[in-house]
Amino acid sequence: MRGVPGTEAGRTRRWRMGSGARRAAEQAARERLAGPLIGAVGELGVAVAQRETAAAGVSAAEERAREHVRRAQAEAQEMVAAAAEAG
């Protein structure tokens, strides 16, 4: 007998219906989570790109700072040489 409560067929049918409902609920949960997860992955990608850009900026800033130090040292040497000649 198909689907008669209390029989093996009835229990199997109820199990399949419950299993189908469970699968549908799991699919709905995955779909609800997909949006926020995709958004989070996108934000992570942006953060990584910003970090790489910042890292590139640090090396450029370091080089500019080194150049300032070299110019300041050269100017200091010129001032010392000028003071020695004058004195």
HUBEL-V873308 format. One record per backbone hydrogen bond with DSSP energy under -0.5 kcal/mol. CO is the residue of the C=O (numbers start at 1). NH is the residue of the N-H. Records with the same first field share a line. If there is no record, write none. Layout:
BEGIN
CO->NH ; NH
END
This chain:
BEGIN
1->3
4->7 ; 10
7->11
8->12
9->13
10->14
11->15
12->16
13->17
14->18
15->19
16->20
17->21
18->22
19->23
20->24
21->25
22->26
23->27
24->28
25->29
26->30
27->31
28->32
29->33
30->34
31->35
32->36
33->37
34->38
35->39
36->40
37->41
38->42
39->43
40->44
41->45
42->46
43->47
44->48
45->49
46->50
47->51
48->52
49->53
50->54
51->55
52->56
53->57
54->58
55->59
56->60
57->61
58->62
59->63
60->64
61->65
62->66
63->67
64->68
65->69
66->70
67->71
68->72
69->73
70->74
71->75
72->76
73->77
74->78
75->79
76->80
77->81
78->82
79->83
80->84
81->85
82->86
83->87
END
